[in-house]
Amino acid sequence: MYKEAILTAKKHYNSLMENDYKTWLETLSKDIKENADIKGSTAYFWWETGRRYVEKYGVRYEFHKIDTRYSSKNRVKIFFKRLNPDGSLRGSPVPIVLTVENHEWKVMQASY
């Protein structure tokens, strides 16, 4: 049921790790994407925070699980493991929430 949502979430984290801002932006909901280039906006903060984790600590993100308690037909909460370069966990798994927007899954909340 959430196959496409998982693919979008993976694309979100993979583009962050690959420093591909343009592709990363494509995963965001319209409201968040609109202000992405404004310093202090949600998307700006997400990108800066996520890139800092990647650059400073060498973290990578790996799909962990779907939280079915907070998911529905048009909304899904997914957890990703934040891993250190040696594969060990860096803190708890982080949530990302996606919603359907124009028949596509888009990120409406992300954590790094």
TIDRENTI-412799 format. One record per residue: x, y, z of N, C-alpha, C in turn; residue number from 1. Coordinates in steps of 0.2 Angstrom, whole numbers, plus 5000, padded with zeros to 4 digits. Example, Ala and Ser with C-alpha at 12.3 -4.5 7.8 and 13.67 -1.06 7.14 Angstrom:
# residues 2
n.px: 5066; n.py: 4972; n.pz: 5039; ca.px: 5062; ca.py: 4978; ca.pz: 5039; c.px: 5066; c.py: 4984; c.pz: 5039; num: 1
n.px: 5064; n.py: 4989; n.pz: 5035; ca.px: 5068; ca.py: 4995; ca.pz: 5036; c.px: 5064; c.py: 5000; c.pz: 5039; num: 2
# end
This chain:
# residues 112
n.px: 5004; n.py: 4994; n.pz: 5000; ca.px: 5000; ca.py: 5000; ca.pz: 5000; c.px: 5004; c.py: 5006; c.pz: 5000; num: 1
n.px: 5010; n.py: 5006; n.pz: 5003; ca.px: 5014; ca.py: 5012; ca.pz: 5004; c.px: 5021; c.py: 5012; c.pz: 5000; num: 2
n.px: 5021; n.py: 5007; n.pz: 4995; ca.px: 5027; ca.py: 5006; ca.pz: 4991; c.px: 5030; c.py: 5013; c.pz: 4988; num: 3
n.px: 5025; n.py: 5017; n.pz: 4985; ca.px: 5027; ca.py: 5023; ca.pz: 4982; c.px: 5029; c.py: 5028; c.pz: 4987; num: 4
n.px: 5026; n.py: 5028; n.pz: 4993; ca.px: 5028; ca.py: 5033; ca.pz: 4998; c.px: 5035; c.py: 5031; c.pz: 5001; num: 5
n.px: 5037; n.py: 5025; n.pz: 5001; ca.px: 5043; ca.py: 5023; ca.pz: 5004; c.px: 5049; c.py: 5025; c.pz: 4998; num: 6
n.px: 5047; n.py: 5024; n.pz: 4992; ca.px: 5052; ca.py: 5026; ca.pz: 4987; c.px: 5053; c.py: 5034; c.pz: 4987; num: 7
n.px: 5048; n.py: 5037; n.pz: 4988; ca.px: 5049; ca.py: 5045; ca.pz: 4989; c.px: 5053; c.py: 5047; c.pz: 4995; num: 8
n.px: 5052; n.py: 5043; n.pz: 5000; ca.px: 5056; ca.py: 5045; ca.pz: 5006; c.px: 5063; c.py: 5043; c.pz: 5005; num: 9
n.px: 5064; n.py: 5037; n.pz: 5002; ca.px: 5071; ca.py: 5035; ca.pz: 5001; c.px: 5074; c.py: 5040; c.pz: 4996; num: 10
n.px: 5071; n.py: 5042; n.pz: 4991; ca.px: 5073; ca.py: 5047; ca.pz: 4986; c.px: 5075; c.py: 5054; c.pz: 4990; num: 11
n.px: 5071; n.py: 5056; n.pz: 4995; ca.px: 5072; ca.py: 5061; ca.pz: 4999; c.px: 5079; c.py: 5061; c.pz: 5003; num: 12
n.px: 5080; n.py: 5055; n.pz: 5006; ca.px: 5086; ca.py: 5055; ca.pz: 5010; c.px: 5092; c.py: 5053; c.pz: 5006; num: 13
n.px: 5091; n.py: 5049; n.pz: 5000; ca.px: 5097; ca.py: 5048; ca.pz: 4996; c.px: 5099; c.py: 5055; c.pz: 4992; num: 14
n.px: 5095; n.py: 5059; n.pz: 4990; ca.px: 5097; ca.py: 5065; ca.pz: 4987; c.px: 5100; c.py: 5070; c.pz: 4992; num: 15
n.px: 5098; n.py: 5069; n.pz: 4998; ca.px: 5101; ca.py: 5073; ca.pz: 5004; c.px: 5109; c.py: 5071; c.pz: 5005; num: 16
n.px: 5109; n.py: 5064; n.pz: 5005; ca.px: 5116; ca.py: 5061; ca.pz: 5006; c.px: 5121; c.py: 5063; c.pz: 5000; num: 17
n.px: 5118; n.py: 5063; n.pz: 4994; ca.px: 5121; ca.py: 5064; ca.pz: 4988; c.px: 5122; c.py: 5072; c.pz: 4986; num: 18
n.px: 5120; n.py: 5076; n.pz: 4991; ca.px: 5120; ca.py: 5083; ca.pz: 4990; c.px: 5117; c.py: 5085; c.pz: 4983; num: 19
n.px: 5111; n.py: 5082; n.pz: 4982; ca.px: 5107; ca.py: 5084; ca.pz: 4976; c.px: 5101; c.py: 5088; c.pz: 4978; num: 20
n.px: 5102; n.py: 5094; n.pz: 4979; ca.px: 5097; ca.py: 5099; ca.pz: 4981; c.px: 5091; c.py: 5099; c.pz: 4977; num: 21
n.px: 5092; n.py: 5099; n.pz: 4970; ca.px: 5086; ca.py: 5099; ca.pz: 4966; c.px: 5081; c.py: 5093; c.pz: 4966; num: 22
n.px: 5084; n.py: 5087; n.pz: 4967; ca.px: 5080; ca.py: 5081; ca.pz: 4967; c.px: 5077; c.py: 5081; c.pz: 4974; num: 23
n.px: 5081; n.py: 5083; n.pz: 4979; ca.px: 5078; ca.py: 5083; ca.pz: 4986; c.px: 5072; c.py: 5088; c.pz: 4986; num: 24
n.px: 5072; n.py: 5094; n.pz: 4983; ca.px: 5066; ca.py: 5098; ca.pz: 4983; c.px: 5060; c.py: 5095; c.pz: 4980; num: 25
n.px: 5061; n.py: 5091; n.pz: 4975; ca.px: 5056; ca.py: 5088; ca.pz: 4971; c.px: 5052; c.py: 5083; c.pz: 4976; num: 26
n.px: 5055; n.py: 5081; n.pz: 4981; ca.px: 5051; ca.py: 5076; ca.pz: 4986; c.px: 5047; c.py: 5080; c.pz: 4991; num: 27
n.px: 5047; n.py: 5087; n.pz: 4991; ca.px: 5044; ca.py: 5091; ca.pz: 4996; c.px: 5037; c.py: 5093; c.pz: 4994; num: 28
n.px: 5032; n.py: 5094; n.pz: 4999; ca.px: 5026; ca.py: 5096; ca.pz: 4997; c.px: 5026; c.py: 5103; c.pz: 4995; num: 29
n.px: 5021; n.py: 5105; n.pz: 4991; ca.px: 5021; ca.py: 5112; ca.pz: 4988; c.px: 5022; c.py: 5117; c.pz: 4993; num: 30
n.px: 5018; n.py: 5117; n.pz: 4999; ca.px: 5019; ca.py: 5123; ca.pz: 5004; c.px: 5026; c.py: 5123; c.pz: 5006; num: 31
n.px: 5029; n.py: 5118; n.pz: 5008; ca.px: 5036; ca.py: 5118; ca.pz: 5010; c.px: 5041; c.py: 5120; c.pz: 5005; num: 32
n.px: 5040; n.py: 5117; n.pz: 4999; ca.px: 5045; ca.py: 5119; ca.pz: 4994; c.px: 5045; c.py: 5126; c.pz: 4991; num: 33
n.px: 5039; n.py: 5129; n.pz: 4992; ca.px: 5038; ca.py: 5136; ca.pz: 4990; c.px: 5043; c.py: 5141; c.pz: 4993; num: 34
n.px: 5045; n.py: 5140; n.pz: 4999; ca.px: 5049; ca.py: 5144; ca.pz: 5003; c.px: 5056; c.py: 5141; c.pz: 5004; num: 35
n.px: 5058; n.py: 5136; n.pz: 5001; ca.px: 5064; ca.py: 5133; ca.pz: 5002; c.px: 5070; c.py: 5137; c.pz: 5002; num: 36
n.px: 5071; n.py: 5142; n.pz: 4998; ca.px: 5077; ca.py: 5146; ca.pz: 4997; c.px: 5077; c.py: 5152; c.pz: 5002; num: 37
n.px: 5072; n.py: 5152; n.pz: 5006; ca.px: 5072; ca.py: 5158; ca.pz: 5011; c.px: 5075; c.py: 5155; c.pz: 5017; num: 38
n.px: 5080; n.py: 5159; n.pz: 5019; ca.px: 5084; ca.py: 5157; ca.pz: 5025; c.px: 5079; c.py: 5157; c.pz: 5031; num: 39
n.px: 5080; n.py: 5152; n.pz: 5035; ca.px: 5075; ca.py: 5151; ca.pz: 5041; c.px: 5069; c.py: 5147; c.pz: 5040; num: 40
n.px: 5067; n.py: 5146; n.pz: 5033; ca.px: 5061; ca.py: 5142; ca.pz: 5032; c.px: 5062; c.py: 5135; c.pz: 5034; num: 41
n.px: 5057; n.py: 5131; n.pz: 5034; ca.px: 5057; ca.py: 5124; ca.pz: 5036; c.px: 5062; c.py: 5120; c.pz: 5031; num: 42
n.px: 5061; n.py: 5121; n.pz: 5025; ca.px: 5065; ca.py: 5117; ca.pz: 5020; c.px: 5072; c.py: 5119; c.pz: 5021; num: 43
n.px: 5073; n.py: 5126; n.pz: 5022; ca.px: 5080; ca.py: 5128; ca.pz: 5022; c.px: 5083; c.py: 5125; c.pz: 5029; num: 44
n.px: 5080; n.py: 5125; n.pz: 5034; ca.px: 5082; ca.py: 5122; ca.pz: 5040; c.px: 5083; c.py: 5114; c.pz: 5039; num: 45
n.px: 5079; n.py: 5111; n.pz: 5036; ca.px: 5079; ca.py: 5104; ca.pz: 5035; c.px: 5086; c.py: 5102; c.pz: 5031; num: 46
n.px: 5087; n.py: 5106; n.pz: 5025; ca.px: 5092; ca.py: 5104; ca.pz: 5021; c.px: 5099; c.py: 5106; c.pz: 5025; num: 47
n.px: 5099; n.py: 5111; n.pz: 5028; ca.px: 5106; ca.py: 5113; ca.pz: 5032; c.px: 5107; c.py: 5108; c.pz: 5038; num: 48
n.px: 5102; n.py: 5106; n.pz: 5041; ca.px: 5103; ca.py: 5101; ca.pz: 5047; c.px: 5105; c.py: 5094; c.pz: 5044; num: 49
n.px: 5101; n.py: 5092; n.pz: 5039; ca.px: 5103; ca.py: 5085; ca.pz: 5036; c.px: 5110; c.py: 5085; c.pz: 5033; num: 50
n.px: 5111; n.py: 5090; n.pz: 5029; ca.px: 5118; ca.py: 5090; ca.pz: 5026; c.px: 5124; c.py: 5091; c.pz: 5032; num: 51
n.px: 5122; n.py: 5094; n.pz: 5037; ca.px: 5127; ca.py: 5094; ca.pz: 5043; c.px: 5128; c.py: 5087; c.pz: 5045; num: 52
n.px: 5123; n.py: 5083; n.pz: 5046; ca.px: 5124; ca.py: 5076; ca.pz: 5049; c.px: 5128; c.py: 5072; c.pz: 5044; num: 53
n.px: 5126; n.py: 5073; n.pz: 5037; ca.px: 5130; ca.py: 5069; ca.pz: 5032; c.px: 5137; c.py: 5071; c.pz: 5032; num: 54
n.px: 5139; n.py: 5078; n.pz: 5032; ca.px: 5146; ca.py: 5080; ca.pz: 5031; c.px: 5150; c.py: 5080; c.pz: 5037; num: 55
n.px: 5147; n.py: 5081; n.pz: 5043; ca.px: 5151; ca.py: 5081; ca.pz: 5049; c.px: 5151; c.py: 5074; c.pz: 5052; num: 56
n.px: 5146; n.py: 5070; n.pz: 5052; ca.px: 5146; ca.py: 5064; ca.pz: 5055; c.px: 5146; c.py: 5058; c.pz: 5050; num: 57
n.px: 5145; n.py: 5059; n.pz: 5044; ca.px: 5146; ca.py: 5054; ca.pz: 5039; c.px: 5140; c.py: 5049; c.pz: 5039; num: 58
n.px: 5134; n.py: 5052; n.pz: 5042; ca.px: 5128; ca.py: 5047; ca.pz: 5043; c.px: 5125; c.py: 5046; c.pz: 5036; num: 59
n.px: 5121; n.py: 5040; n.pz: 5036; ca.px: 5117; ca.py: 5038; ca.pz: 5030; c.px: 5111; c.py: 5036; c.pz: 5033; num: 60
n.px: 5105; n.py: 5036; n.pz: 5029; ca.px: 5099; ca.py: 5034; ca.pz: 5031; c.px: 5096; c.py: 5028; c.pz: 5028; num: 61
n.px: 5093; n.py: 5024; n.pz: 5032; ca.px: 5091; ca.py: 5017; ca.pz: 5029; c.px: 5084; c.py: 5016; c.pz: 5031; num: 62
n.px: 5079; n.py: 5014; n.pz: 5027; ca.px: 5072; ca.py: 5012; ca.pz: 5029; c.px: 5072; c.py: 5008; c.pz: 5035; num: 63
n.px: 5068; n.py: 5009; n.pz: 5039; ca.px: 5067; ca.py: 5005; ca.pz: 5045; c.px: 5060; c.py: 5002; c.pz: 5045; num: 64
n.px: 5055; n.py: 5006; n.pz: 5046; ca.px: 5048; ca.py: 5003; ca.pz: 5046; c.px: 5043; c.py: 5009; c.pz: 5045; num: 65
n.px: 5036; n.py: 5006; n.pz: 5044; ca.px: 5031; ca.py: 5011; ca.pz: 5044; c.px: 5027; c.py: 5011; c.pz: 5050; num: 66
n.px: 5025; n.py: 5016; n.pz: 5053; ca.px: 5021; ca.py: 5017; ca.pz: 5059; c.px: 5014; c.py: 5017; c.pz: 5057; num: 67
n.px: 5011; n.py: 5011; n.pz: 5057; ca.px: 5004; ca.py: 5010; ca.pz: 5054; c.px: 4999; c.py: 5014; c.pz: 5059; num: 68
n.px: 5001; n.py: 5015; n.pz: 5065; ca.px: 4996; ca.py: 5018; ca.pz: 5070; c.px: 4995; c.py: 5026; c.pz: 5067; num: 69
n.px: 4999; n.py: 5029; n.pz: 5064; ca.px: 4999; ca.py: 5036; ca.pz: 5062; c.px: 4998; c.py: 5036; c.pz: 5054; num: 70
n.px: 4996; n.py: 5031; n.pz: 5051; ca.px: 4996; ca.py: 5031; ca.pz: 5044; c.px: 4989; c.py: 5029; c.pz: 5041; num: 71
n.px: 4987; n.py: 5032; n.pz: 5035; ca.px: 4981; ca.py: 5031; ca.pz: 5032; c.px: 4982; c.py: 5031; c.pz: 5025; num: 72
n.px: 4976; n.py: 5031; n.pz: 5021; ca.px: 4976; ca.py: 5030; ca.pz: 5014; c.px: 4981; c.py: 5036; c.pz: 5011; num: 73
n.px: 4980; n.py: 5042; n.pz: 5014; ca.px: 4983; ca.py: 5048; ca.pz: 5011; c.px: 4989; c.py: 5051; c.pz: 5015; num: 74
n.px: 4991; n.py: 5047; n.pz: 5020; ca.px: 4996; ca.py: 5050; ca.pz: 5024; c.px: 5000; c.py: 5044; c.pz: 5027; num: 75
n.px: 5007; n.py: 5044; n.pz: 5028; ca.px: 5010; ca.py: 5039; ca.pz: 5030; c.px: 5016; c.py: 5042; c.pz: 5035; num: 76
n.px: 5018; n.py: 5038; n.pz: 5040; ca.px: 5023; ca.py: 5040; ca.pz: 5044; c.px: 5028; c.py: 5034; c.pz: 5044; num: 77
n.px: 5034; n.py: 5036; n.pz: 5042; ca.px: 5039; ca.py: 5031; ca.pz: 5040; c.px: 5045; c.py: 5032; c.pz: 5045; num: 78
n.px: 5049; n.py: 5027; n.pz: 5047; ca.px: 5055; ca.py: 5028; ca.pz: 5051; c.px: 5061; c.py: 5026; c.pz: 5047; num: 79
n.px: 5066; n.py: 5030; n.pz: 5048; ca.px: 5073; ca.py: 5028; ca.pz: 5045; c.px: 5078; c.py: 5028; c.pz: 5050; num: 80
n.px: 5082; n.py: 5023; n.pz: 5049; ca.px: 5088; ca.py: 5022; ca.pz: 5054; c.px: 5093; c.py: 5027; c.pz: 5052; num: 81
n.px: 5096; n.py: 5031; n.pz: 5057; ca.px: 5102; ca.py: 5035; ca.pz: 5055; c.px: 5108; c.py: 5032; c.pz: 5057; num: 82
n.px: 5112; n.py: 5030; n.pz: 5052; ca.px: 5118; ca.py: 5026; ca.pz: 5054; c.px: 5124; c.py: 5030; c.pz: 5053; num: 83
n.px: 5129; n.py: 5028; n.pz: 5058; ca.px: 5136; ca.py: 5030; ca.pz: 5057; c.px: 5139; c.py: 5027; c.pz: 5052; num: 84
n.px: 5145; n.py: 5029; n.pz: 5050; ca.px: 5149; ca.py: 5026; ca.pz: 5044; c.px: 5150; c.py: 5019; c.pz: 5045; num: 85
n.px: 5151; n.py: 5017; n.pz: 5052; ca.px: 5153; ca.py: 5010; ca.pz: 5053; c.px: 5146; c.py: 5005; c.pz: 5054; num: 86
n.px: 5140; n.py: 5008; n.pz: 5052; ca.px: 5134; ca.py: 5005; ca.pz: 5052; c.px: 5130; c.py: 5005; c.pz: 5059; num: 87
n.px: 5133; n.py: 5007; n.pz: 5064; ca.px: 5130; ca.py: 5008; ca.pz: 5071; c.px: 5125; c.py: 5013; c.pz: 5071; num: 88
n.px: 5120; n.py: 5012; n.pz: 5075; ca.px: 5114; ca.py: 5017; ca.pz: 5075; c.px: 5117; c.py: 5024; c.pz: 5078; num: 89
n.px: 5115; n.py: 5029; n.pz: 5076; ca.px: 5116; ca.py: 5036; ca.pz: 5078; c.px: 5110; c.py: 5039; c.pz: 5081; num: 90
n.px: 5108; n.py: 5037; n.pz: 5087; ca.px: 5102; ca.py: 5039; ca.pz: 5090; c.px: 5096; c.py: 5035; c.pz: 5088; num: 91
n.px: 5090; n.py: 5037; n.pz: 5089; ca.px: 5084; ca.py: 5033; ca.pz: 5088; c.px: 5083; c.py: 5034; c.pz: 5080; num: 92
n.px: 5079; n.py: 5029; n.pz: 5077; ca.px: 5077; ca.py: 5030; ca.pz: 5071; c.px: 5073; c.py: 5037; c.pz: 5070; num: 93
n.px: 5073; n.py: 5040; n.pz: 5064; ca.px: 5070; ca.py: 5047; ca.pz: 5063; c.px: 5064; c.py: 5046; c.pz: 5059; num: 94
n.px: 5058; n.py: 5050; n.pz: 5061; ca.px: 5052; ca.py: 5049; ca.pz: 5057; c.px: 5052; c.py: 5054; c.pz: 5051; num: 95
n.px: 5048; n.py: 5052; n.pz: 5046; ca.px: 5047; ca.py: 5056; ca.pz: 5040; c.px: 5039; c.py: 5055; c.pz: 5039; num: 96
n.px: 5036; n.py: 5060; n.pz: 5037; ca.px: 5029; ca.py: 5060; ca.pz: 5036; c.px: 5027; c.py: 5062; c.pz: 5029; num: 97
n.px: 5024; n.py: 5058; n.pz: 5025; ca.px: 5022; ca.py: 5060; ca.pz: 5018; c.px: 5014; c.py: 5060; c.pz: 5017; num: 98
n.px: 5012; n.py: 5064; n.pz: 5013; ca.px: 5005; ca.py: 5065; ca.pz: 5011; c.px: 5004; c.py: 5064; c.pz: 5004; num: 99
n.px: 4998; n.py: 5063; n.pz: 5001; ca.px: 4997; ca.py: 5063; ca.pz: 4994; c.px: 4995; c.py: 5070; c.pz: 4992; num: 100
n.px: 4998; n.py: 5072; n.pz: 4987; ca.px: 4997; ca.py: 5078; ca.pz: 4984; c.px: 4997; c.py: 5078; c.pz: 4977; num: 101
n.px: 4992; n.py: 5079; n.pz: 4973; ca.px: 4991; ca.py: 5078; ca.pz: 4966; c.px: 4993; c.py: 5071; c.pz: 4964; num: 102
n.px: 4991; n.py: 5066; n.pz: 4968; ca.px: 4992; ca.py: 5059; ca.pz: 4966; c.px: 4999; c.py: 5057; c.pz: 4967; num: 103
n.px: 5003; n.py: 5061; n.pz: 4970; ca.px: 5010; ca.py: 5059; ca.pz: 4972; c.px: 5011; c.py: 5060; c.pz: 4979; num: 104
n.px: 5016; n.py: 5055; n.pz: 4982; ca.px: 5018; ca.py: 5056; ca.pz: 4989; c.px: 5023; c.py: 5061; c.pz: 4989; num: 105
n.px: 5022; n.py: 5066; n.pz: 4994; ca.px: 5026; ca.py: 5072; ca.pz: 4995; c.px: 5028; c.py: 5072; c.pz: 5003; num: 106
n.px: 5034; n.py: 5074; n.pz: 5004; ca.px: 5036; ca.py: 5075; ca.pz: 5011; c.px: 5033; c.py: 5081; c.pz: 5014; num: 107
n.px: 5030; n.py: 5080; n.pz: 5020; ca.px: 5027; ca.py: 5086; ca.pz: 5024; c.px: 5030; c.py: 5087; c.pz: 5030; num: 108
n.px: 5034; n.py: 5082; n.pz: 5033; ca.px: 5038; ca.py: 5083; ca.pz: 5039; c.px: 5044; c.py: 5078; c.pz: 5039; num: 109
n.px: 5050; n.py: 5081; n.pz: 5040; ca.px: 5056; ca.py: 5076; ca.pz: 5040; c.px: 5060; c.py: 5078; c.pz: 5046; num: 110
n.px: 5064; n.py: 5072; n.pz: 5048; ca.px: 5069; ca.py: 5073; ca.pz: 5053; c.px: 5075; c.py: 5070; c.pz: 5051; num: 111
n.px: 5081; n.py: 5073; n.pz: 5054; ca.px: 5087; ca.py: 5071; ca.pz: 5052; c.px: 5091; c.py: 5069; c.pz: 5058; num: 112
# end
